[in-house]
Amino acid sequence: MSRRSRREMQTSNMTPPSSSDGAGRAGRRPSAPVVALIAAVTAACAGLLSVAGLQWDGVDIGFIAALAIVTIISERTDVSVFGNSRVSVSVAAIIAAGALEGFPGVAVIASVAVLADYLGRGKPAYKALFNEGVLVLAGAASVGAFRALDFGDGVTDWPSVLLLPAFAAAFANFAVNSVLVAAVIALDTKDSFSGIWQEKFFWLVPHYLVVGVLGVVLASAYVVFGLSAFAMILLPLVMMWLAIRQYVSRTTTSVVELREATRGLKEAHQVREAYGSVLTRLTAAIERPDHPRVGHAERVVQISLAIAEKMGLQPDSRTWEELRLGALFHDIGQVAVPEKVLRQSGKLSEEDWYLIKQHPSLGYDLLADAKSLRGAAEIVLSHHERFNGEGYPRSLSGERIPLGARIFAVADAFDAMTSDLAYRRAMPKEAAVEEIRRCRGSQFDPQVVDAFLSIYGTLDGNGHRAHAFG
């Protein structure tokens, strides 16, 4: 196809769906991965510009000058997209330049767009280099897409000949542009590439397809009507600019709030994991290898969750997680009880018994300060309550006892009876089950006991379920 004839439209670039403002935030130096990406994009851009220079002969200076004016106005009225990227409708000018003038048109209008965006805004030079590279590479992609769908001499043949190549070129430009800009923002912020692309670019697809087609329409109209074609295309471009601006204005608050909420949840999850790790280590410290009930907490967790599942609790629900953590940390308060009292094999004195009875309250105090662990803390506080109200420390009864604590009480009793302790040998499994059955309705919640009786035969020696429930 001959550029000189201006009858074969080689569509090029749309200015970036978003120019990057993300690399090197707040004046700090960009990271090594960001520098590497900028260098690669700049090197590829330099190669394409050299090709454009070789093809410069015969470029329509009047057409390029008019496009440059449109580009400058578009870039100086660009729209900030949720913080660290920008978008303008100068894409239409770049596509029009590439459609009639190929790579030389792309090179000139892309450079004008970058200068208009850069001058007077105090941006680092490396951002201008990156944006220049993005514009030129995206333009090359659209030119390639348009050439791949060769339409012959149908420069004014709408829509049968030009519409499909226009859409293809616009999409190719957008794809290269959005991927490169999202990549540099992701490398700089260390956020998810897919999340950034979804937030900043996905919604722009229809806008840029329309703007891209308007660029091809402008080039086609210029062939027929000359410079008056710019007056014809002005109103549609202004309408697209207003549509983008209004959308961003209406959604910015929601996007920022959602971003902050997501970040808050992530940070809360990290804090919770860290706090849980500390408490797990404390639990392990209680159950040293020489402790008579080593592994007790983990076994009780498994038995408790088996009962909970039988009772219809959903795995990973809030109640399920509270039960898991409460069962794991139930004896955390024993860190404040003297070791000699915990290991005593004879009858406890009143003073020793008083100390033992404090460990649920002490465990609660350790956990309750963390908001995410308050449900687990309630289970720790109540794990020695009895269904008939004769437990401690608050003498709760019936359903006033948290469900997790009622489930835990059965699991804990079963594991305690089937484990060797300092003052007695382990009971046979069948004897422990009979004791739990005997205490149904007095020490233990009847519904919990029934659930336990239906699944205890599926538990192995570590409290794990050996096979599916019956």
N, C-alpha and C positions, 0 to 999 in steps of 0.2 A: 504494500500500500504506500502511496506517495504522499508524504506530508505536504510537499510543495503545492499539490493540486488543491489541497483543503477540501477534497471530496471523499477522503477516506479517514474516518474519525478514529483516532487512536486515544481512547479515553485514558486519562491518568488519574492521579491522586485526588482524594478529598483531604483537606487539611485535617490534622489529626482529629478524630472524634474527640480526643482530649489530649492537649499538650500536657506533658508531665510537669507538675510542680512538686513532686514527691521526693525526688532524689536529693539526698543531702538536706534534710529538714533543719529548720531553725539555724541556718548558717553553719552547721557542722559539716565536716568533710564527708563525702560519700564513701561507703564501704567498698572493699575490694571487689565484691561481686558486681556492685553497681558500676564501678569504674570499668570493669571488664566488659559489661554489656554496652556501655556508652562507647568504648573504644571499638568494639566490633561493629556497632551500628554506624559509627562515623567512618570507619574504613570502607564499609560497603557503600556508603553514600558517596565517598570520594571517587570510587570506581565508576558509579553511575553518572556522576557529574562530568567525569572526563569523557564518557560516551556522549553525553548531551552536548558538550563543547564541540565534538567532531561533527555533530548534526545541525549546527546552528544556522547554516546558510539557508536563507529564504524565509526566516521566521517573520510573521506579520507583526511589526512593532506596534502598530496602532491597536490591534486586538489585545496584545499582551499588556500594553499600557492601561487600557480600560479595565482589564482584569485585575491589574495591580491596585487600581483605585478601589475596586470592590473588595479586594482582599484586605487592604489596610483598614477600611471601615469595619469590616467583619471582625478582624482581630482586635481592634480597639474597643469593640462592643461585645467581646466574648463573655461567656457565662461560666462562673465557677461551679464545678460539680462536686458538692459534698466535701470540700476542704482542700484536696491536694491535686486537682486536675481541672482543666478548662476545656470548653467546647465552643466552636464557632461555626458559622455557616459558610466560611470561606472555602469549604470543600467544593462548593459548586464552581468557584472560579478555578480551582486547581484541576477539576475534572474537565472543565471546558478548555483549559489551556492544553491539557494532555490530549484531548479529543482531536483538536485541530493541529497542534504543534508538536505532539509526541514528547519525548524526553526533554528537549530544550524548553518547551513550555512549562513542564513540571518543575524543572530546575529553577527557572526564574520566579514563578509564582510561589513555590515553596519557600524560596529564600526571602521573598518579600513578606510572606506570612510570618516567618521566624523573626525578621527584623522588626516588624510592626508589633509583635508580641514582646520582644526583648527590650527595645529601646525605652528608656525612662522608667522601667519597672524594677530596676535593681536586682535582676536575676543573675546568678552566676553564669559565666560563659559556657560552662560544660552543659548546662541545661539547654542553651541555644543550640549547641552542637548536636545534642541528642535529638531535639525536636526537628532540626533540619534533616538529620538522618532518617527519622521516622517518616517524615513527610515524603522524602524522596523515595524511600523503599516502598511505602504504601502506594505512591504514584506509579512506581515501576510495576507493582503487582496489578494495578488496575489497567495499565497499558497492556500488559501481557494478557490479561483476561479478555480485553476488548479485541486484541489481535487474534486470539484463539477462536473467537466467534466472528470471523471475517464476514462482513456484510456487503462487500463489493462497493458499489457506488451509490448505495441508498442513503445518502447523507440527509435527506429530508423525508425519508419514507417512515412515517409513524403510523401505528405502533408496530406493524408486523416485522420490520427489519431492525429497528433501533432499540426497541424496548428491552428485549432479552440481553443484548450486549451491554446496555446501560446498567441494568440490574447486576449483571455479573461483574462488571468493572467496579461498581459502587461497593458491592459486597467484598470483593477481593481487597480493595483499599481499606475498608473498615476492619476486615479481619486482621490484616498485617498491623495496622495502626493500633487497634485496641489490645492486641496480644503484647506488642512491644511496650506500650505504656503501662499496661497492667503488670507486666513482668518487672519493670524498673521500680514501680511503687511497691510491689510485693518484696523485692529484694531490699528495698530501703526500710520499709516498715516492719518486715518479717511477718506480715499478715498473709493469709491464704490467698494464692493467686486466683483461685476459682471464686472466692468470696469477693475479692476486689472487682473482678470482671463482672460478676453478677450485679454488684451494687452500682458500678459506674458506667458500664457499657451495654449490658444486655438490653436495657430499655431504649437505647439509642438506635438499635438496628432499623426499625421502620423509619425513623427520622432521617437517617443517613442514606437509606435507599432512595427516599424521596428527593433529598437534596442532591444526591448523585445523579438521578435522572434529570433534575432541573439543570445540572451542569451540561449534560448532553443536549438538552433542549436549547440552552443558551448557544452552544456551539452550532447547532443546526440552524437556529434562527439567524445567527450572525452571517452564515453563508448566504442566506436569502435576503435579509434586510439590512445587513451591515451593523453599524454601531447602535442604531435604534433598537436592536434586539435587547440591549441592556435595560432599556426602559420597560420592555415587555416582561422581563424576568424579575424586575425589582420587587414588585408586590408579593409574588409567591415566596421569595427569599425572606422578606420581612415577616411574613406570616409564619414561616418555619422558625425563625429566630424567636418570635414571640411565644410560639408553642413550647419550644425548649425552655425558655426562660420561665414561663409560668409553671411548667411541670417541676423544674428544679426548685422554684420558690415554694411551691406547695408541699413538696416532699422532703425538703432539707431537714426541717425540724424532726420529722418522723424518723428519717434515716439516722440522724445524729443520736436521737434518743435510743433507737434500737442498737446502734453501735456501742453506746455507752453501757446499755443494759447487758449486752452480750459480753462486753469486756468485764463488767462487774461480776457476772455469773462465772466467767472463766477464772477471775481472780479469787472469787469465793471458793470455787472448786479446788484451786491450788492450795489455798489456806487450809481448807478442810482436809485435804490429803496430807499436808504437812503435819497438821495437828493430830490427825489419826495415826500417822507414822510414829509420832512421839509417844502417844498413848499406847500403841501396840508394843513399843519397846519397853514401856513401863510394865505392861502386862507380862511380857516375856521375862522381865527382871523378877517379878513375883514368882513365876514358874521356872525357877532355875533347874538345871538338869537333875539336881539332887532333891528337888522338891517332891513330896509324895504324890502330888496330883499334877505332875507335868503333863501338858497337853490338854488339861481339863477345859480351858476356855474354848479352844478350837472344837473339841468334841461337842460341847454344849451348844455352840453356834450351829453346828451341823444338825443336831437333833432338834433344836428349836425351829430351824428353817424347814425341816421335814414336817414337823407338826403344823407349822404355819401354812405350808403349801396344801396339806390335807384339809385344813380349815378354810381354804379358798383365798388366802392372801396372795396377791399378785407379786411375783418376783420383781424386784427393782422398784416397787412402790415405796412411798414414804414410810409406811408402817413396817414394811419388810426391812428396809434399810435401818430404821430405828431399832428393830429387834436384833438385827445382825450386830450392830455396834454395841447395843446394850448388853447382849450376851457375851460379846468379846471382852468388854471392859467391866463386867459386873463386880469383880473383886479388886478393881483398881484402888479402892479406898484402903486396902490392906497395906499399902505402902506406909501408912501412918501407924500401923499396929506392930508392936514389938515382935521380933522373930520368935522369941522364946514362947510367947503366948500362942502364936500360930502353930508351933510345933509341939505344944504341950500334949502329952498322951493321957494324962490323968484328968480328974475332975477340975473344971475351971473355978477359980475363986470369983466372988462377986465383982471384984475390981477387973479381973481379966475378962469376965463375961460382958461387963460394961464396955470395955475397949472393943471387943469383937462386934458388939451391936452397933458401934459407931461407924463401921466401915461403909454401909450403904450411904449414909449422909456425907461422909468424907468423899466417897466416889462421886456423888452428885455434885459436890462443890467443885471438884476438879473438872467436870465436864460441862456444867451448866453455863459457864461464862461464854462458851462458843455457841452462838445462836443455832448453828446447824446441828449441834449435838444435844440440844435440850430434850428432844424426844428420847434419845438414848439415855440421857441422864435420869429421866423419870423412871425408866426401867431399872437402872442401877439403884435408885433410891427405894424402889418397891420390890426388889427381887426376893426379899425375905418376908413379904406380907403373905398371909394365909387367907384362903377363900372365906373361912368362918370368922375372920377378924382377929385372930389370936396371934398374928405375926408382929413384926417390928419393921421400921421404927414408928409408924403412924397408926398401926392397928386398923388398916383399911380392910374392907370386906367386899365380897362379890365383885360387881362390875365397877366399883370405885377403884379397884386395882387396874392399872393399865393392862390392856390385852397382852402386850408384849411381855410384861412381867408375869402374867398368869401362865403364858406358854413357857417362858423360861423356867419357872418354878418346877414344872414337871420334868423338863430336860435336865435341869441341874440335879434334881433329886435322883433321877435314874442314873446319871453318871457318877454321882457321889456314892450311891449304894453299890455300884459295880466296879468301884476303884478301891485300891488298897490305901488306907489312911494310917496315920501314925498310931491310932488307938484301936484299929480293928482291920481284919482282912476283908476283901471284897466279897459281896454277896453273889450268889449265882444269878444270872440274868433273870431266870424265871421267878426267883424269890423277890427280886426288886420290882418286877412287873406286878406281882401280887400285892406288894405293899402299896404301890401307887393306886391299884384298883381299890384297895381297902380305904385309902384316904380320899377317895373320890367324893366331893361335896363337902369335905371338912377342910383339909389342907389345900386341896387342888380344885380348880374349876372343872365341873363334870364334863363340859364340852371339850375341854383341852385333853382331859384324860381319855375320852372316847377316841379322839383323833390320834392320840399317842398309841393306844391299844391296837388301832388298825394298821399302824405302820412300823411298830417297834421291831417286828420280825424281819423287816427289810434293811435294818441298820447293821453295818459291820462294826468291828471293834473300835473304830475311830469315829463312830457316829455318822458316817456317810451311808447313804442309801445304796445297798448292794444291787437292788433291782427295782423295777417300777412298782408303784403302790398297787395293792389289790382293791 
